[in-house]
Amino acid sequence: MAERVVVDQIDFRSALVFPRVLNAATGAFQPSRLLAATFIVLALAVAGRFYDALRGSMIQPAGLLSATRSSMDSAAIASDVARRALQALPVNERAAAMDSRGGVDIETVSALLQNSLSSVSETDADGIRRALDRLEPYRRKGTFDSFSVAVGRCIDDFAVGVLTVSPVMAVAAFGNLFINLPLACWREDRWFCFVFGAAFLLAMGAGGAVLCRMTAIDLAGKAKISAADAFEFVKPRWINHALVPVWPMFTLVVLLPVAAMLGWLSRIPLIDIFAGLAYGLVIVLSFFAAIALIPWGFCMPLAVAAAACEGCDGLEAAQRTVAYVLRRPLQGLLYLIMAAIGFSLVIFVSDLFAMATLSLASNFVGMTAGDGPMSGLAIIRLLLPDDVAPVRNLGFTASISAGFVGLWITVVKSLAAGACFGAFWAVATAAYLALRKTCDDQPFDDLWMPGTAAGSRQDQTA
């Protein structure tokens, strides 16, 4: 006769691990993790602004992900707007903006208008400022400026798609973020891909490992570690962590030279026939690259978490996470859905508080600000953090005041961005630990500690 088993209670926390993936997102609001994530985001922003200052404006005003107009059409529209703005200048100064073909350079007109502000009456200065405001939407943007706006909109669209249960919108935002945006950067400014790309991968690999380690210690139920301790944990092996996101990208090492060579050969008469025939080789190589890169788009955050939890190198972390996903694809999909929901909720809450904070401040100050530097700042909508008032051209002291106002607005928006960045790595860490437990029955508190062999099981505290 079979033995009867009586169950008094069920420990759902141990039996069901997927809710922990969802709950992990809230840890992004812990002060230590929030400040660490904000620091990483600000470091990236400083690097990007410095790049834009060196390279100048290179991207069409509509942005990287907009429908690309021909350069001739864009130049003609900008020249027409600049020609009308020239009417605000004295007649003897207008010739400086005209080229030999009768065109007008919008950047030259903007510089002339800015220079003339200090030498005209206040009445004329108002007309010049209005002309500068009309020029602003048609001026080319810096690559990082356009890139950061595009990233923000993709993430917001992803959150809207998840929270409104619109898979098409969420997948389209994911594709724009990880496929269309990198391709647009490569097409418009390849130096940006190399220079800022290195800084971005460092922030994602090493910076992500810092946040993953803090999350893992928290989920393990151990004593929480500070941001400084997490940075110290990553510091001795920062190169290993920084390289984690790039391992599968080495599949492009073969594809890129072959594709570039065929592109050059296609310009030569007669040789272009053989280049067209060899295009099939590029198709085959691209297929194998897609096999490696598409799964990596989902596994890369888990691999960063694996390196932070197991102490393994980048290649082993990649193999480990891909093996887990292939062994339990349905559980992996469940954890992915939980992670997406948790991440989207943090985006919603962060944007909500940022919008409420900035809108309350600007509306109450705006009641008495008149036309000063603190007016017109309340154009901030939920899940559209980049939809702010355009740059306004003011007088000397008002411009300084507006600069300080912009600094404080940047602080609020940076904290919101830091919360989203931290939430991304929090749910990635929880998803990795949950998938590891499902596949290997390895508990959440089994983490690698410095001084022990990588991947060894132990029960030391942090």
C-alpha positions in Angstrom: 0.0 0.0 0.0 1.3 3.4 -1.0 2.4 5.6 1.9 0.2 8.6 2.4 1.9 12.0 2.6 0.2 15.0 4.3 1.3 18.4 3.2 0.8 21.1 5.9 1.9 24.0 3.8 3.8 24.9 0.6 6.8 27.2 0.5 5.7 29.1 -2.6 8.9 31.3 -2.5 11.0 28.2 -3.0 8.6 26.3 -5.2 7.8 29.2 -7.6 10.9 31.2 -8.6 9.4 33.3 -11.5 7.7 35.8 -9.2 11.2 36.7 -7.8 12.2 37.8 -11.3 9.3 40.3 -11.3 10.0 41.4 -7.7 13.7 41.9 -8.4 12.9 45.0 -10.5 11.9 47.0 -7.4 15.4 46.7 -6.1 16.5 49.3 -8.7 15.0 52.0 -6.4 17.4 51.1 -3.5 19.6 54.2 -2.9 22.9 52.4 -3.4 21.9 50.7 -6.6 20.2 53.8 -7.9 23.2 56.0 -7.3 25.6 53.4 -8.9 23.4 53.0 -12.0 23.0 56.8 -12.3 26.8 57.3 -12.1 27.3 54.8 -15.0 24.6 56.5 -17.0 26.1 60.0 -16.4 29.6 58.7 -17.3 28.2 57.5 -20.6 26.5 60.8 -21.2 29.7 62.8 -20.5 31.6 60.6 -22.9 28.9 61.1 -25.6 28.8 64.9 -25.1 32.5 65.1 -25.3 32.4 63.1 -28.6 29.8 65.5 -30.0 31.8 68.5 -29.0 34.8 67.1 -31.0 33.0 65.8 -34.0 30.2 68.4 -34.4 26.7 68.0 -35.8 26.4 65.1 -38.3 22.9 63.7 -38.1 19.8 65.0 -39.9 17.5 67.0 -37.6 14.7 64.3 -37.8 17.1 61.8 -36.0 18.7 58.4 -36.6 15.6 56.3 -36.9 13.5 58.7 -39.0 12.8 58.1 -42.7 15.9 59.2 -44.4 15.5 62.1 -46.8 17.9 62.6 -49.6 20.7 65.0 -48.6 19.7 67.3 -51.4 16.2 67.7 -50.1 17.3 68.2 -46.6 19.9 70.8 -47.6 17.3 72.7 -49.7 14.8 72.8 -46.9 17.4 74.0 -44.4 18.7 76.6 -46.8 15.2 78.0 -47.4 14.6 78.3 -43.6 18.0 79.9 -43.2 17.3 82.4 -46.0 14.1 83.6 -44.2 16.0 83.8 -40.9 18.5 86.1 -42.6 15.9 88.8 -42.7 16.6 89.5 -39.0 20.2 90.6 -39.8 21.3 93.9 -41.2 21.7 93.9 -45.0 25.4 94.4 -44.9 25.9 91.2 -42.8 23.7 88.9 -44.9 26.3 88.2 -47.6 28.5 86.3 -45.2 26.0 83.5 -45.1 25.7 83.2 -48.9 27.8 80.8 -50.9 28.9 81.1 -54.5 25.8 79.2 -55.8 23.3 81.4 -53.9 22.7 78.8 -51.2 22.6 79.6 -47.5 24.3 77.6 -44.8 22.1 77.2 -41.7 25.0 76.8 -39.3 26.6 80.1 -40.6 23.3 81.9 -40.3 23.0 80.6 -36.7 26.5 81.8 -35.8 25.9 85.2 -37.3 22.6 85.6 -35.4 24.2 84.6 -32.2 27.1 87.0 -32.7 24.8 89.9 -33.5 22.8 89.5 -30.2 25.3 91.6 -28.2 25.4 94.5 -30.6 21.7 95.2 -31.3 18.9 96.9 -29.4 16.6 94.8 -27.2 13.8 95.1 -29.7 16.0 93.7 -32.5 17.4 91.1 -30.2 13.9 89.7 -29.7 13.5 89.3 -33.5 16.9 87.6 -33.7 16.0 85.1 -30.9 12.7 84.3 -32.7 14.7 83.6 -35.8 17.1 81.3 -33.9 14.1 79.4 -32.5 12.9 78.8 -36.0 16.3 77.6 -37.1 16.7 75.1 -34.3 14.5 72.2 -35.6 16.3 72.3 -38.9 19.9 72.2 -37.6 21.8 68.9 -37.7 22.4 67.2 -34.4 25.3 65.5 -32.8 25.5 61.7 -33.1 25.3 61.0 -29.4 22.5 63.5 -29.0 20.5 61.7 -31.7 21.5 58.3 -30.4 20.4 59.0 -26.8 17.0 60.4 -27.9 16.5 57.3 -30.1 17.4 54.9 -27.2 15.0 56.7 -24.9 12.1 56.5 -27.4 12.8 52.8 -28.1 12.8 52.0 -24.4 9.6 54.0 -23.9 7.9 52.3 -26.9 9.0 48.9 -25.5 7.4 49.7 -22.1 4.2 50.9 -23.7 4.1 47.7 -25.8 4.5 45.5 -22.8 2.1 47.3 -20.5 -0.6 47.6 -23.1 0.0 43.9 -24.2 1.0 44.9 -27.7 3.6 42.4 -28.7 4.0 43.9 -32.2 4.9 47.3 -30.7 7.3 45.7 -28.1 9.1 43.6 -30.7 9.3 46.6 -33.1 10.9 48.7 -30.4 13.3 45.8 -29.6 14.3 45.6 -33.2 14.8 49.3 -33.5 17.0 49.4 -30.4 19.2 46.4 -31.2 19.2 46.3 -35.0 18.0 49.4 -36.8 19.7 51.9 -34.4 23.2 50.3 -34.5 22.9 50.0 -38.3 21.9 53.7 -38.6 24.9 54.7 -36.4 27.2 52.6 -38.6 25.8 54.2 -41.7 25.9 57.8 -40.5 29.0 57.9 -38.2 31.3 54.9 -38.1 33.8 56.7 -35.7 31.0 56.9 -33.2 30.5 53.1 -33.4 34.1 52.5 -32.6 34.8 55.2 -30.0 31.5 55.4 -28.2 30.8 51.8 -28.8 33.8 50.9 -26.7 32.6 53.1 -23.8 29.1 51.6 -24.2 30.3 48.0 -24.0 32.4 48.9 -21.0 29.4 50.3 -19.3 27.2 47.4 -20.2 29.8 44.7 -19.3 31.7 46.1 -16.3 29.0 48.5 -15.1 26.3 45.9 -15.6 28.4 43.4 -13.6 28.5 45.9 -10.7 24.7 46.1 -10.6 24.3 42.4 -11.2 26.5 41.6 -8.2 24.6 43.9 -5.9 21.3 42.3 -7.1 22.6 38.8 -6.7 23.8 39.4 -3.1 20.4 40.9 -2.3 18.5 37.9 -3.9 20.7 35.5 -2.0 19.5 36.9 1.3 23.1 37.9 2.3 24.1 41.2 3.8 23.7 43.9 1.2 26.9 45.3 -0.3 27.5 49.0 -1.0 28.2 50.3 -4.5 31.8 50.9 -3.6 32.2 47.2 -2.6 30.5 46.1 -5.9 33.0 48.2 -7.9 35.8 46.7 -5.9 34.5 43.3 -6.8 34.6 44.0 -10.5 37.8 46.1 -10.6 40.3 43.2 -10.6 38.5 41.5 -13.5 37.0 44.5 -15.3 38.5 43.5 -18.7 36.8 40.1 -18.4 33.5 41.7 -17.5 33.8 44.3 -20.2 34.4 41.6 -22.9 31.3 39.6 -22.0 28.9 41.4 -24.3 31.2 41.1 -27.4 32.1 37.4 -27.7 29.4 36.4 -30.3 30.2 39.6 -32.2 33.4 38.0 -33.3 31.3 36.2 -35.9 31.3 39.4 -37.8 35.1 39.3 -38.1 34.7 37.1 -41.2 31.5 38.6 -42.6 32.6 42.2 -42.6 35.8 41.9 -44.7 34.1 39.6 -47.2 31.1 42.0 -47.6 33.4 45.0 -47.8 35.5 43.4 -50.5 32.5 42.4 -52.6 31.2 46.0 -52.3 34.4 47.4 -53.7 34.6 44.8 -56.5 31.0 45.6 -57.5 32.2 49.0 -58.6 34.5 47.6 -61.3 33.0 46.7 -64.7 33.1 43.0 -65.6 34.4 42.2 -62.1 31.0 43.2 -60.8 29.5 40.1 -62.4 31.7 37.8 -60.3 30.9 40.0 -57.3 27.2 39.4 -57.8 27.8 35.7 -58.2 29.8 35.6 -54.9 27.0 37.5 -53.1 25.7 34.1 -52.1 28.7 33.7 -49.8 27.7 36.8 -48.0 24.2 35.4 -47.6 25.6 32.2 -46.0 27.9 34.1 -43.7 25.1 36.4 -42.7 22.9 33.5 -41.9 25.4 32.0 -39.5 26.0 35.4 -38.0 22.2 35.8 -37.4 22.1 32.4 -35.7 24.7 33.6 -33.3 23.6 37.2 -32.8 19.8 36.9 -32.5 19.9 34.5 -29.5 22.6 36.6 -28.0 20.3 39.7 -28.0 18.3 37.8 -25.3 21.2 35.9 -23.6 23.7 38.8 -23.3 22.2 40.3 -20.1 22.1 36.8 -18.6 25.8 36.3 -19.5 26.8 39.5 -17.7 24.9 38.2 -14.7 26.6 34.8 -15.0 30.0 36.4 -15.0 29.1 38.4 -11.8 27.5 35.4 -10.1 29.9 32.5 -11.1 33.2 34.3 -11.5 33.6 32.8 -15.0 35.1 34.4 -18.1 33.0 35.9 -20.9 33.1 32.8 -23.2 32.1 30.4 -20.5 29.3 32.8 -19.4 28.0 32.9 -22.9 28.1 29.1 -23.3 26.5 28.6 -19.9 23.5 31.0 -20.5 22.9 29.7 -24.0 22.9 26.1 -22.7 20.4 27.0 -20.0 18.1 28.7 -22.5 18.3 25.8 -24.9 17.6 23.2 -22.1 14.6 25.0 -20.7 13.2 27.3 -23.5 9.7 27.5 -22.0 11.0 28.5 -18.6 13.4 30.9 -20.2 10.5 32.5 -22.1 8.5 32.7 -18.8 11.4 34.5 -17.1 11.8 36.8 -20.1 8.2 37.8 -19.9 8.4 38.4 -16.1 11.6 40.4 -16.6 10.0 42.5 -19.4 7.0 43.3 -17.2 9.1 44.2 -14.2 11.4 46.4 -16.3 8.5 48.1 -18.0 6.8 48.8 -14.6 10.0 50.5 -13.4 10.1 52.6 -16.5 6.5 53.6 -16.0 7.0 54.5 -12.3 10.3 56.3 -13.0 8.8 58.4 -15.7 5.7 59.1 -13.7 7.7 60.5 -10.8 10.0 62.4 -13.1 7.1 63.9 -14.9 5.2 64.8 -11.8 8.3 66.4 -10.2 9.3 68.5 -13.2 5.7 69.4 -14.1 4.9 70.6 -10.5 8.1 72.6 -10.3 7.8 74.2 -13.7 4.1 75.0 -13.3 4.3 76.6 -9.9 7.4 78.6 -10.8 5.9 79.4 -14.2 3.0 81.2 -12.5 5.3 84.2 -11.9 8.2 83.5 -14.3 6.7 85.5 -17.2 9.0 85.1 -20.3 12.0 84.3 -18.2 14.3 81.3 -18.3 11.9 79.3 -16.1 8.9 79.5 -18.3 7.8 76.9 -20.9 9.4 73.9 -19.2 6.2 71.9 -18.5 6.0 70.1 -21.8 6.9 66.7 -20.3 4.6 63.8 -20.9 4.5 60.4 -19.4 6.8 57.8 -21.1 8.1 60.6 -23.4 11.0 61.9 -21.3 12.8 63.5 -24.3 9.7 65.5 -25.3 10.8 68.7 -23.7 10.7 72.4 -24.6 13.1 73.4 -27.3 16.2 75.4 -26.5 15.3 79.1 -26.1 17.7 81.9 -26.9 17.8 84.3 -24.0 20.0 87.2 -22.8 23.3 86.7 -21.0 22.1 86.4 -17.4 18.9 84.6 -18.4 21.0 82.1 -20.4 23.1 81.3 -17.2 19.9 80.9 -15.2 18.4 78.6 -17.9 21.6 76.6 -17.8 21.2 76.0 -14.1 17.5 75.1 -14.6 18.6 72.6 -17.3 21.2 71.1 -14.9 18.5 70.4 -12.3 16.2 68.9 -14.9 19.1 66.7 -16.1 19.6 65.5 -12.5 16.0 64.4 -12.2 16.0 62.7 -15.7 19.4 61.0 -14.9 18.0 59.5 -11.7 15.0 58.2 -13.7 17.4 56.8 -16.4 19.5 55.3 -13.6 16.5 53.5 -12.2 15.7 52.0 -15.6 19.3 51.0 -16.1 19.5 49.4 -12.7 16.1 47.6 -13.2 17.4 46.1 -16.5 20.3 44.4 -14.7 18.2 43.5 -11.7 15.7 41.5 -13.7 18.5 40.0 -15.8 20.3 38.7 -12.7 17.1 37.3 -11.2 16.2 35.6 -14.6 19.7 34.0 -14.7 19.5 32.7 -11.1 16.0 31.5 -11.7 17.0 29.7 -14.9 20.1 28.2 -13.2 17.9 26.9 -10.3 15.4 25.4 -12.8 18.2 23.7 -14.8 20.7 22.7 -12.1 18.7 23.0 -8.9 21.4 25.5 -7.7 20.0 27.8 -5.0 20.0 31.6 -5.3 22.5 31.9 -2.4 25.2 29.8 -4.1 27.4 32.6 -5.4 31.1 32.8 -6.3 33.3 34.7 -3.9 36.7 36.1 -4.5 39.5 33.8 -3.4 37.6 30.6 -4.4 37.7 28.6 -7.6 35.3 29.9 -10.2 32.0 28.1 -10.2 32.6 26.4 -6.9 29.8 25.9 -4.4 30.2 27.5 -1.1 28.3 29.2 1.7 30.5 32.2 2.5 28.9 35.6 3.1 29.6 38.7 1.0 
